Amino acid sequence: MMTCFEIYNDVKVQDRKGLMITKHCTACMLRYKIIVLGLLITLSILVLPLVLPPLPPPPLLLLLVPVFIMLLLFLLAFLPSSLPNIAAFIP
């Protein structure tokens, strides 16, 4: 696999500014943009709770919403399906 710095022998394309760049180079730039975006989100998750004032606790019903969603998912996972057995029809 080629690294981002091995941009020779790639198909050349024109970007919006008219500069010739390689498709591999654009894929690497996209990868770096995703990494930088992830780092910025992680940094904001770490710093914002220290800067913002504490919030009051949410109402009790709002705290139970994830519990109800998890119970529904368990029920859907373990209840038998009403669909016919498709594997029986395959010769």
PEGITA-V41031 format. One record per pair of residues at least 12 apart in sequence whose ideal C-beta (glycine too) atoms are under 8 Angstrom apart, sorted by the first residue. I is the first residue (numbers start at 0). J is the second residue. D is the distance in whole Angstrom. If there is no record, write none. Layout:
I,J,D ; I,J,D
This chain:
1,23,6 ; 3,23,7 ; 3,24,7 ; 3,27,4 ; 3,30,8 ; 3,31,8 ; 5,23,8 ; 6,21,5 ; 6,23,6 ; 6,24,5 ; 9,21,4 ; 9,22,6 ; 9,23,5 ; 9,24,7 ; 10,22,5 ; 12,25,7
